[in-house]
Amino acid sequence: MAEVFRTPEDNFAGLRDFDFKPHWHDWEGLRVHYLDEGPREAPVMLLLHGMPTWSYLYRHVIPPLVAAGFRCIAPDHLGFGKSDKPGALSWYSIARHTEVLTSLIGALDLREITLVCQDWGGPTGLAQAAMMPERFRRLVIMNTWLHHEGYEYSPGIRGWHSQWMPGGAFDRPQPDVGLLMVLSAGYGTGKAIYPHIAAGTRPPLEGAAEAMHQAYIAPFAGLPDGAYHGLRRFPLSIPLDDAFRGNGPAQALHYERLLSWDKPVQFIWGCKDPVFLESWGRSWAARLKAPFDALEDAGHFPQNTHGKALAELILKRA
């Protein structure tokens, strides 16, 4: 295996609203980080992140869920957050991320799980429910998808993919994904932010924007470019016009299996998301005969900007 990078714990010192104890799961010699908050005997909320985030994404969601009596498990995918970061682009695959998550669920013997998933947390997490339904009691689906025949990829998804291709804004050494999160949270405009991403420079930031930037660049700050390959592989794994990319056939299988899911499902959607459109979320919810809770002014990352409101919606139907 190529060199494996481990982020120094000092990188995470002083992050705003993130006073959670780290926990570790070993997967084939690699260290997987996860949060484990709340009573061990309590019903489980499994909170999954996607790209380019980590468990910090759920910082405002976890406390209300724990206060309501739930145990919250929030892992970091390998290549993200506090988890180890293999330094070879070819190491990363959706199938491997899915396998690692399966191993964590098994090692902790999680049962009666409510799955809360968004972005790539959807394909990796919904795979667990599709293949191990006996361990799950409820699905909460946010701003994500499962590839299947007939799925129409939005211009926003295609644009995001192109930004990681040669000539795109993120096609550079050590891309600053912290600026992407600053932009997505409404602390700047694309016109102001993207030139800095492409040039590898940083605009002046302060207050909440600076705190958010520090939190999302912390997993990679000071590490060589090889530590960023987990970030790169996710957008390059979107099936788009190649149904066999990104574990596409398995995603299609999981999609079909979940069409007959007979346990509770809830959709919560950031309706200003240009990537996973509200129309898609509503269509999917209708196919599963599930309620659809709209966060009208939220974008692609509802957890990041509407954490408390999101927790209230989850608990409303718990």
ChimeraX attribute file (.defattr): number of C-alpha atoms within 10 A of each C-alpha:
attribute: neighborCount
match mode: 1-to-1
recipient: residues
	/A:1	7
	/A:2	11
	/A:3	11
	/A:4	14
	/A:5	18
	/A:6	19
	/A:7	20
	/A:8	15
	/A:9	11
	/A:10	8
	/A:11	17
	/A:12	20
	/A:13	12
	/A:14	12
	/A:15	15
	/A:16	14
	/A:17	10
	/A:18	16
	/A:19	12
	/A:20	13
	/A:21	9
	/A:22	13
	/A:23	15
	/A:24	16
	/A:25	18
	/A:26	13
	/A:27	14
	/A:28	7
	/A:29	8
	/A:30	16
	/A:31	17
	/A:32	24
	/A:33	23
	/A:34	25
	/A:35	22
	/A:36	21
	/A:37	20
	/A:38	20
	/A:39	13
	/A:40	12
	/A:41	9
	/A:42	13
	/A:43	18
	/A:44	26
	/A:45	27
	/A:46	23
	/A:47	25
	/A:48	26
	/A:49	27
	/A:50	23
	/A:51	18
	/A:52	22
	/A:53	25
	/A:54	25
	/A:55	22
	/A:56	25
	/A:57	24
	/A:58	24
	/A:59	18
	/A:60	20
	/A:61	22
	/A:62	26
	/A:63	17
	/A:64	17
	/A:65	21
	/A:66	17
	/A:67	10
	/A:68	12
	/A:69	14
	/A:70	22
	/A:71	23
	/A:72	27
	/A:73	23
	/A:74	25
	/A:75	28
	/A:76	23
	/A:77	29
	/A:78	23
	/A:79	29
	/A:80	28
	/A:81	27
	/A:82	28
	/A:83	23
	/A:84	22
	/A:85	30
	/A:86	23
	/A:87	21
	/A:88	17
	/A:89	16
	/A:90	11
	/A:91	14
	/A:92	21
	/A:93	18
	/A:94	21
	/A:95	16
	/A:96	14
	/A:97	18
	/A:98	19
	/A:99	16
	/A:100	20
	/A:101	22
	/A:102	17
	/A:103	14
	/A:104	18
	/A:105	17
	/A:106	12
	/A:107	11
	/A:108	10
	/A:109	9
	/A:110	17
	/A:111	16
	/A:112	15
	/A:113	22
	/A:114	24
	/A:115	25
	/A:116	24
	/A:117	24
	/A:118	27
	/A:119	23
	/A:120	24
	/A:121	25
	/A:122	24
	/A:123	28
	/A:124	28
	/A:125	24
	/A:126	26
	/A:127	25
	/A:128	21
	/A:129	22
	/A:130	20
	/A:131	14
	/A:132	11
	/A:133	19
	/A:134	12
	/A:135	17
	/A:136	21
	/A:137	18
	/A:138	22
	/A:139	23
	/A:140	24
	/A:141	25
	/A:142	26
	/A:143	26
	/A:144	21
	/A:145	23
	/A:146	22
	/A:147	25
	/A:148	18
	/A:149	11
	/A:150	6
	/A:151	12
	/A:152	12
	/A:153	18
	/A:154	15
	/A:155	12
	/A:156	14
	/A:157	17
	/A:158	14
	/A:159	13
	/A:160	19
	/A:161	19
	/A:162	17
	/A:163	15
	/A:164	20
	/A:165	15
	/A:166	10
	/A:167	11
	/A:168	15
	/A:169	20
	/A:170	24
	/A:171	16
	/A:172	17
	/A:173	12
	/A:174	20
	/A:175	23
	/A:176	24
	/A:177	20
	/A:178	24
	/A:179	27
	/A:180	19
	/A:181	22
	/A:182	22
	/A:183	18
	/A:184	19
	/A:185	20
	/A:186	13
	/A:187	16
	/A:188	18
	/A:189	11
	/A:190	12
	/A:191	8
	/A:192	11
	/A:193	18
	/A:194	18
	/A:195	14
	/A:196	16
	/A:197	23
	/A:198	18
	/A:199	13
	/A:200	15
	/A:201	14
	/A:202	13
	/A:203	12
	/A:204	7
	/A:205	15
	/A:206	11
	/A:207	7
	/A:208	13
	/A:209	19
	/A:210	15
	/A:211	17
	/A:212	23
	/A:213	20
	/A:214	20
	/A:215	23
	/A:216	26
	/A:217	21
	/A:218	22
	/A:219	26
	/A:220	27
	/A:221	16
	/A:222	13
	/A:223	16
	/A:224	12
	/A:225	13
	/A:226	20
	/A:227	27
	/A:228	25
	/A:229	20
	/A:230	24
	/A:231	22
	/A:232	21
	/A:233	21
	/A:234	19
	/A:235	21
	/A:236	17
	/A:237	18
	/A:238	23
	/A:239	18
	/A:240	19
	/A:241	9
	/A:242	10
	/A:243	16
	/A:244	15
	/A:245	15
	/A:246	22
	/A:247	20
	/A:248	23
	/A:249	16
	/A:250	18
	/A:251	26
	/A:252	18
	/A:253	16
	/A:254	21
	/A:255	20
	/A:256	14
	/A:257	14
	/A:258	19
	/A:259	13
	/A:260	11
	/A:261	16
	/A:262	12
	/A:263	12
	/A:264	17
	/A:265	20
	/A:266	22
	/A:267	23
	/A:268	23
	/A:269	30
	/A:270	26
	/A:271	21
	/A:272	18
	/A:273	19
	/A:274	16
	/A:275	19
	/A:276	24
	/A:277	21
	/A:278	20
	/A:279	10
	/A:280	18
	/A:281	23
	/A:282	19
	/A:283	12
	/A:284	18
	/A:285	19
	/A:286	13
	/A:287	11
	/A:288	18
	/A:289	15
	/A:290	17
	/A:291	15
	/A:292	20
	/A:293	19
	/A:294	19
	/A:295	18
	/A:296	12
	/A:297	13
	/A:298	20
	/A:299	24
	/A:300	23
	/A:301	24
	/A:302	26
	/A:303	23
	/A:304	22
	/A:305	19
	/A:306	18
	/A:307	20
	/A:308	20
	/A:309	16
	/A:310	24
	/A:311	19
	/A:312	14
	/A:313	18
	/A:314	19
	/A:315	13
	/A:316	8
	/A:317	12
	/A:318	11
